[in-house]
Amino acid sequence: MPIDIEEDMEYQHQEDKIIKCKILMYRQMKEMIKYVLILMILIVSMASSCDDKYQGKMVIRNNSDKKIYYWYAHWIYDKNHTNYHYPDTILPSKIPTYSIWFVGSHNKEEISGVSRTPNYKKIFSELPAGKFSIYIFTELPETQAEWDLIRENYNLIRKDITYQELIDNDFYIDFP
């Protein structure tokens, strides 16, 4: 059987094209793997730099059958947010008009009035005794006079929590 040189060359040419195509695909895949690895390293490094940030918000859980209201010195609204936390538990003289929130009755949950995910570790480290104080009221003080009565009679429940307690309770603060 005679060998057709042209046919053999055409076959060899096609084989060369296939090999070149495979080499090109291999190189492209190698580049893509490199970029994926770089992306994964960046994601991991970004996540590890946020170790001290809880990716969520404090939740006040009301286990009573009544609506409750709560307030705390807020790191966004109060330039002196380290005041009013344990051991200094004197309420501000002026009613805080920006940050008294409420939670409905019986097993209702309310995410605290935080507009962005705070760095809890930093906040707790700035507090004098490392305890965060939340003041809970059964009635909403709507006027300065009502606020003054709460201050005079200390008609409230105060919860003082540490950063570790907050973590241990999955960032839930239970009332009562």
SENU-847853 format. One line per field, with one value per residue (C-alpha): residue in three letters; residue number from 1; x, y, z. Coordinates in steps of 0.1 Angstrom, whole numbers. Layout:
<marzas>
residu: (ALA_...) $
num: (NUM_...) $
u: (X_...) $
v: (Y_...) $
w: (Z_...) $
</marzas>
This chain:
<marzas>
residu: (MET_PRO_ILE_ASP_ILE_GLU_GLU_ASP_MET_GLU_TYR_GLN_HIS_GLN_GLU_ASP_LYS_ILE_ILE_LYS_CYS_LYS_ILE_LEU_MET_TYR_ARG_GLN_MET_LYS_GLU_MET_ILE_LYS_TYR_VAL_LEU_ILE_LEU_MET_ILE_LEU_ILE_VAL_SER_MET_ALA_SER_SER_CYS_ASP_ASP_LYS_TYR_GLN_GLY_LYS_MET_VAL_ILE_ARG_ASN_ASN_SER_ASP_LYS_LYS_ILE_TYR_TYR_TRP_TYR_ALA_HIS_TRP_ILE_TYR_ASP_LYS_ASN_HIS_THR_ASN_TYR_HIS_TYR_PRO_ASP_THR_ILE_LEU_PRO_SER_LYS_ILE_PRO_THR_TYR_SER_ILE_TRP_PHE_VAL_GLY_SER_HIS_ASN_LYS_GLU_GLU_ILE_SER_GLY_VAL_SER_ARG_THR_PRO_ASN_TYR_LYS_LYS_ILE_PHE_SER_GLU_LEU_PRO_ALA_GLY_LYS_PHE_SER_ILE_TYR_ILE_PHE_THR_GLU_LEU_PRO_GLU_THR_GLN_ALA_GLU_TRP_ASP_LEU_ILE_ARG_GLU_ASN_TYR_ASN_LEU_ILE_ARG_LYS_ASP_ILE_THR_TYR_GLN_GLU_LEU_ILE_ASP_ASN_ASP_PHE_TYR_ILE_ASP_PHE_PRO) $
num: (1_2_3_4_5_6_7_8_9_10_11_12_13_14_15_16_17_18_19_20_21_22_23_24_25_26_27_28_29_30_31_32_33_34_35_36_37_38_39_40_41_42_43_44_45_46_47_48_49_50_51_52_53_54_55_56_57_58_59_60_61_62_63_64_65_66_67_68_69_70_71_72_73_74_75_76_77_78_79_80_81_82_83_84_85_86_87_88_89_90_91_92_93_94_95_96_97_98_99_100_101_102_103_104_105_106_107_108_109_110_111_112_113_114_115_116_117_118_119_120_121_122_123_124_125_126_127_128_129_130_131_132_133_134_135_136_137_138_139_140_141_142_143_144_145_146_147_148_149_150_151_152_153_154_155_156_157_158_159_160_161_162_163_164_165_166_167_168_169_170_171_172_173_174_175_176) $
u: (0_16_19_5_30_5_-21_6_17_-19_-24_9_-2_-36_-18_5_-25_-41_-9_-5_-42_-37_-6_-24_-54_-29_-12_-46_-58_-25_-30_-66_-56_-30_-56_-80_-53_-44_-81_-85_-54_-68_-102_-86_-63_-92_-113_-85_-80_-116_-111_-122_-154_-185_-203_-237_-255_-265_-300_-323_-346_-377_-389_-416_-452_-448_-432_-398_-377_-339_-311_-273_-246_-240_-205_-219_-241_-223_-188_-185_-199_-177_-198_-229_-213_-204_-191_-205_-242_-256_-280_-275_-293_-310_-333_-315_-339_-320_-316_-344_-356_-383_-389_-424_-436_-429_-400_-397_-363_-349_-316_-300_-301_-267_-265_-234_-215_-194_-160_-173_-138_-126_-158_-155_-118_-126_-151_-138_-145_-149_-186_-214_-245_-280_-308_-342_-375_-410_-424_-412_-400_-413_-407_-378_-400_-406_-368_-361_-384_-366_-332_-344_-361_-337_-369_-352_-333_-297_-278_-240_-223_-187_-175_-170_-206_-219_-199_-210_-247_-243_-248_-283_-291_-321_-347_-356) $
v: (0_33_61_94_120_148_130_121_157_169_145_156_193_185_168_197_221_198_198_236_240_217_237_269_256_243_277_295_271_276_314_310_288_314_342_320_313_350_358_331_344_380_368_348_377_401_378_373_410_412_387_412_422_403_401_410_431_429_416_424_395_403_372_392_398_436_459_472_502_504_529_528_554_548_550_566_593_600_616_606_571_556_575_559_524_504_515_550_543_577_585_616_647_654_628_610_618_598_564_549_518_493_456_440_416_379_364_393_402_436_443_471_505_500_513_494_464_478_467_453_444_480_494_471_479_516_511_519_485_466_463_476_489_488_505_489_507_494_527_551_584_609_641_656_654_616_611_631_607_577_593_602_569_548_531_508_476_478_450_452_427_420_413_376_374_389_364_335_344_347_385_381_401_387_405_398) $
w: (0_-10_16_5_16_13_34_60_61_65_93_110_106_123_151_155_157_184_204_201_212_242_252_249_270_296_298_301_328_347_346_357_386_396_396_416_442_445_449_476_495_494_507_535_545_545_566_591_595_608_636_663_646_652_619_632_657_693_698_727_734_754_774_793_784_782_757_769_760_763_760_761_754_717_701_669_685_717_715_752_746_774_799_814_814_845_870_861_859_863_835_814_827_794_779_750_721_695_709_730_713_721_719_717_743_749_729_706_694_683_667_686_670_652_617_608_622_651_663_696_708_704_720_751_754_757_786_821_835_803_809_786_803_789_807_803_811_811_801_774_789_764_782_802_834_828_823_855_874_860_870_905_913_892_879_855_851_842_825_826_802_793_758_766_779_747_727_749_744_706_709_725_756_774_794_822) $
</marzas>
